[in-house]
Amino acid sequence: MFVALILVLVAVGTVAFHFWSPWWFTPIASNWGSMDTIIIITFWVTGVVFVAVVLFMAYCVYRFRYRPDRRAEYEPENKKLEVWLSAITAVGVVILLAPGLVIWNDFVTVPDDAAEIEVVGAQWQWSYRYPGADGVLGTTSVRKISDDNPFGLHVDDPNGKDDILVDSDDLHLPVGKSVNVLLRSIDVLHDFYVPQFRAKMDMVPALVTFFWLIPTRTGTFDILCAELCGSGHYAMRGKVVVEEPAAFEAWLAQQQTFAQQQAKLKDKAKEGSSLALNAVGAEPEHKVVTR
């Protein structure tokens, strides 16, 4: 009797905690409210099953408790019970999986008008690349990555000359605009995740993964790495700033393009060479005296 009562209290307490819990989803800031709907459906299906199983256990503990005047019966098969359990399980699985398949199809079907940006993950920081005036991102290769070319762009690709490179700064997005986020890792597995967007995706070395979204409200939100990527994983954080389109365009115009970055590197190299030559020319003459 006592055990059955404990099981009933567990079922009731779990349901009560679900409805009066202080923890819930962070406020959404994208078009992916359907993600919350799927999770809520999962809660309902698994919650009903959990309560039913626990209450059934409580019933069995009480109904079939030990009595000296009766003995247990062995029943290896019960076709009617098996049919019911199989049917109920099949319905539950369909309810769980069908909405997810629909949402996944939406999640990977990028709208034609979506602008592309690239997020690059590296231990333990985020970098971003936007297309320039031509609206096309240049091609990249891991073999081209260096200190002077951290994104690995092909220098001879005309589409990459005007690509806008953002390193050690926030990711900026315009509110109300479709964005296709291309994800690339240059070392190990990472995962780009913004909780308010309800969108995340693994970043696999040598592959380009993606997801798309529409930011629905302005604000500053945390970027997290949701894949254990080494000792500095905990510190791999960033900020995404969602702002009005005019403010976004003004910020974008202040950023450096790949061509500008390469020109500055060449100027620095020339300046360094000139300083080295001047230093050599300024050395005093040394006479060698032989005896």
N, C-alpha and C positions, 0 to 999 in steps of 0.2 A: 504493500500500500504506500509506504513512504517513498520507494523508488518511483512508482507511477506518478506520485504528486510532484516529485522533483522534475521529471520529464515534462509534465504539463507546464510547470513554471518556466522551464527553459524555453519552450515553444512560445509562450505568452510574452516572456521577457525579451526574446529576440525580436518579435514583431513590434513591441512597444519601443524598443531602442531604435529600430529602423525609422519609425515615424517621428520620434522625438530626439533623434540624434543631433548633436551640435555640428557634425561634419556633413557637408554636402558638396556638390559640384561648385567649382569657382564660376562666377558669372561668365557666360559665353560671349565671345567677341568676334564670331565668324558665322558663316552660313551653315555650319555643321551641327545645328541643333538636333539633327536626326541621330547623331552619335549618342546624345543623352537619352533619346527615345529608346534606342536599342538596349542601352544599359538598364533602363527602367523596366523594359520587357523582361530582360534577363533576371532582374530582381524578383519580379512577380512570379515567373515560372519556377525558378529555383526556390523562392520563398514558400510557395504553395507546396512544392514537393517536400521541402524540409519540414514544414509544420505537419503535413500529412504523415510523414514517416515517423516523426517523434511522437505524435499523438497515437499513432497505431502501435508503436512500441509501448507507450504507457498503457493502452488498452490491453495489450497482450500480457504485460507484466501483471496487471491486476486480474484480468479474466482467467488467465491460465496459471495463477499462482499455485504453489504446492498445497495439496490436500491429501491427507492420508487415505481418503476413501476413493481416489481415482488415480489412474496411471496415464502416462503420455502415450499418444498414438503415433505410429510411424506412417507417413503418407509421402512416398517418394515423388509422386507426380499428381498434378492437378491441372488438367488441360484447360478448364474454364478459367482458372486464375491466371495461367500463363498467357492465354489469349487477351484477357483484359489488361494485364501488365504490359504486354507487347504493344497493344494498341495505344494505351495511354502514353507510353514512352515515345512511340513514333510521333504522336501528335505534339508532345512537348519538344522533341528535337526539331520538328518542322517549324514550330513557333519561334524557337531560338535561332535557327539558321536562316530561314527565308528572308527576314528583314535585313539581316547582315549582308547577304549576297546582293540585295538590291542596293543597299548603301555603298557597298564596296564598288559596285559597278559605277555609281555616281562619283565615287571618290577618285577613280582612276580615269574617268572620261573627262578630259580637260576641254573647257569651252574654247571655241575658235578665237574669241576675242581676248583670251587671257594673255597678259604680259608675262614674259619669262624673266626670272632672276635666278641666280645661282648661289647656293650656300655651300661653302667649303669647310669641312671639319678637319682639324688637325690637333694633335695633343698639345695643348688643351685650350684651344681658342677657336673662334668662328671668324670667317671672312666672307665677303659678299661681292658679287659681280652683277652689274646691271648692263643691259644693252645700251649702246649709244644712240646717235641720231638715226642710224639705219634700222634700229629695232631688232637686230640680229646679234646673238652672242657669237664670238669667235670660237674656233676649235681649240681644244687643249690636249695635252698629253702629259702623262706622269713623267716621261723622260725629259720634258722641258722644264720641270720644276727646279728652281735654284733660288739662291738668296736674292738675286736680281729679278727673278720671275717666279714669285711664289705661287701664282695661279697656274703656271705651266702653259701659258698661251703660245700659240705658234706666231712667231714674229712676222712671218711672211703672209699671214692670213689677213686680207684687207678688212674682213668683218670684225676682227678683234682690235683694230687700231683705236676705235672710239669706245671700246668697252670701258665702263666706269668701275674702278676697283675701290673697294671699301675694306680697309684693314684696321683692326683695333678701334672700331667705332660701332655704333648701333645700326641695326637693320631698320630701314625706313620703308613703310608701305603706305600707299594712298587708300583712304577709306572708300568702300563701295566699289572697288575695282577688282576684277578677277585677276588672280596671280597664280602662275604655274611655278612652283618652287622646285628647281632642279637641285639635287643633293649629291655631293661628291666628297669622298674621304680620301686623303692623301697618305694615310698611314694605317690605322686600325679601324675596327668597327666603331661607329658612332651612331647616334640617333637624335635627330632634330625634333624637338618637342616644345610646343607652346601650349600650356594647359588651357588657356582661354580660347584657343583656336580649335580645340578638340581634334587636332590633326598632328600626326607624328609618322615618321618613316625611318627605317634603318638606312644608314649610309655605309655602303660596302665598297672597300677599295677596288679600283678598276671597273666599277659599275657606276652608272648614273641612275639614281632612283628619283622619284618625284611624287608630289601631291599638289593639289590646287585648293584654293580657298578664296573667299571674298571677305575681307575685314569689314565688320559691320558697325564698329564704333571706335572713336579715337581714344588714344591712351597709350601708356607704356606698359609692356608686359614682359615677363621673364622668359628667356630662352634657356632650356635645360638640355643636357645630354642624357638621354634615357637608356644608354647602353654603357655597361662598365667598360671603360676604355683605358684603364691604367691608374697609376697612383694619384694623378691629378684630376681624376674624373669628377670629384666633388666640386672642383673649382671651375669646371667648364661651363660657364654661364655667360649670358649676354642679355641684351635688351632689344625688343622690337618696338619701334615707335610708329603707331598708326596715326596719320594726320590727314588733314584736308589736302586734296590734290594740288592746290596752288602752293601750299607750304612744302609738299613733297617735291614738286618740280624746282622750287627755289633751293632746297637742300641739295637736290641732285646736281644742279648746275654748278655748285661749289666743289664738287668732288673731282678727283683726278682721273684722267683717262689713261689707258695703257700706253698710248703714244706719248703723252706728256711725261709719264713715269720713265719711259725709256730715254726720252730726250734729257731729262734731269740726270739720269745715270751716266749718259755720255758726256754731259757737261762736267760732271764731277770727275769722271775719268780723265778728261782733257785738263781740268784744273790741277788734278793730282800729278799728271805728267809734266805740266809746266813748272810746278813747284819743285819737282824732282830735278828737272833740268837746270833750273835757276840755282838750286842748292849745289849741284855739281859744278856749274860755272863759277860759283862764288868761292870755291875752295882755293886756298892760296897755293902757289906753285911750290913744289918741293924740289930742291936741287940735290942731286946725288954727287957727293964728293968722293972721288976715288984716289987712292994713294998707292 
